[in-house]
Amino acid sequence: MIVKETKLKGCFVIEPTIFDDGRGSFFESFNKQRFNEKTGLDVDFVQDNQSFSQRGVLRGLHIQKNEFSQAKLVRVIKGKVLDVAVDVRENSSTYGQHFSIELSGENNKQLFVPRGFLHGFSVLENDTIFSYKCDNYYNKASEDGVIYNDKDLRIDWLLDKKEIVLSEKDIKLKTFKEFTK
Ligand SMILES: Cc1cn([C@H]2C[C@H](O)[C@@H](COP(=O)(O)OP(=O)(O)O[C@H]3O[C@H](C)C(=O)[C@H](O)[C@H]3O)O2)c(=O)[nH]c1=O
């Protein structure tokens, strides 16, 4: 298991050890002891989520605020996404900066997104299964977010504008300037 901290403190890329044999392959998708050892964290995940999307779908950028904020350990079981985490932790030296990474059923990479981050992903292949662990429960009332094409964040989602599919909720998300007011 290789764990590398990104330029955003506390945000890690995790590459599990894959065991290939004549039948196929095996890997531990999560091991609390090893995760804590390698990251220096002690995260207690309480909820697993899964979403299924076709190419062009873009989910995010979302966050749950205050006491409902969530750290997430995200991965792709099948297909491919560009996963994006935006640091919006108060007084962070990397406030407003983002890290993006391709997660796929091929590369089996995972991203640990700490509390205090906006999170979103664009779907790059059909029939993509996105699976993630959260360290706090879903709380709709605490949800907030930023529009995917915010002029200040300038995120390249690796999709043509005309193919992007957003939820009714995400179409109406605020700008980063409005979010940080
Ligand atoms: C997140 C969530 C949603 N729901 C229900 C609420 C809606 O009826 C339905 C779809 O929810 P939503 O449109 O918020 O799903 P996504 O657009 O995939 O949102 C997620 O995508 C981004 C990338 C994230 O990081 C968050 O985990 C989350 O905001 O599932 C639940 O019942 N429990 C949950 O934990």
The ligand as a MOL file (V3000), in Angstrom:
LIG
                    3D

  0  0  0     0  0            999 V3000
M  V30 BEGIN CTAB
M  V30 COUNTS 35 37 0 0 0
M  V30 BEGIN ATOM
M  V30 1 C -25.0540 12.0910 -0.4690 0
M  V30 2 C -26.3050 11.3870 -0.0730 0
M  V30 3 C -27.4680 11.4820 -0.8190 0
M  V30 4 N -28.5870 10.8090 -0.4210 0
M  V30 5 C -29.7860 10.9140 -1.2770 0
M  V30 6 C -30.2810 12.3220 -1.5020 0
M  V30 7 C -30.8490 12.2810 -2.8940 0
M  V30 8 O -32.2010 11.8580 -2.8740 0
M  V30 9 C -30.0120 11.2160 -3.6120 0
M  V30 10 C -28.9300 11.8020 -4.4980 0
M  V30 11 O -28.2110 12.7310 -3.6970 0
M  V30 12 P -27.2370 13.7690 -4.3710 0
M  V30 13 O -27.8640 14.3170 -5.6300 0
M  V30 14 O -26.7810 14.7420 -3.3160 0
M  V30 15 O -26.0290 12.8180 -4.8120 0
M  V30 16 P -24.6220 13.2990 -5.4020 0
M  V30 17 O -24.8130 14.4060 -6.4020 0
M  V30 18 O -23.9230 12.0650 -5.8380 0
M  V30 19 O -23.8870 13.9400 -4.1490 0
M  V30 20 C -22.6920 13.3990 -3.6200 0
M  V30 21 O -21.6850 13.6650 -4.5480 0
M  V30 22 C -20.5600 14.3910 -4.1350 0
M  V30 23 C -19.4550 14.1660 -5.1160 0
M  V30 24 C -20.1250 14.1100 -2.7530 0
M  V30 25 O -18.9410 14.1170 -2.4160 0
M  V30 26 C -21.1630 13.9310 -1.7350 0
M  V30 27 O -20.9830 12.7010 -1.0510 0
M  V30 28 C -22.5360 13.9850 -2.2410 0
M  V30 29 O -22.8910 15.3530 -2.2400 0
M  V30 30 O -29.4150 10.4320 -2.5620 0
M  V30 31 C -28.6340 10.0240 0.7170 0
M  V30 32 O -29.6830 9.4280 1.0560 0
M  V30 33 N -27.4980 9.9230 1.4700 0
M  V30 34 C -26.3200 10.5670 1.1230 0
M  V30 35 O -25.3040 10.4280 1.8490 0
M  V30 END ATOM
M  V30 BEGIN BOND
M  V30 1 1 1 2
M  V30 2 2 2 3
M  V30 3 1 2 34
M  V30 4 1 3 4
M  V30 5 1 4 5
M  V30 6 1 4 31
M  V30 7 1 5 6
M  V30 8 1 5 30
M  V30 9 1 6 7
M  V30 10 1 7 8
M  V30 11 1 7 9
M  V30 12 1 9 10
M  V30 13 1 9 30
M  V30 14 1 10 11
M  V30 15 1 11 12
M  V30 16 2 12 13
M  V30 17 1 12 14
M  V30 18 1 12 15
M  V30 19 1 15 16
M  V30 20 2 16 17
M  V30 21 1 16 18
M  V30 22 1 16 19
M  V30 23 1 19 20
M  V30 24 1 20 21
M  V30 25 1 20 28
M  V30 26 1 21 22
M  V30 27 1 22 23
M  V30 28 1 22 24
M  V30 29 2 24 25
M  V30 30 1 24 26
M  V30 31 1 26 27
M  V30 32 1 26 28
M  V30 33 1 28 29
M  V30 34 2 31 32
M  V30 35 1 31 33
M  V30 36 1 33 34
M  V30 37 2 34 35
M  V30 END BOND
M  V30 END CTAB
M  END
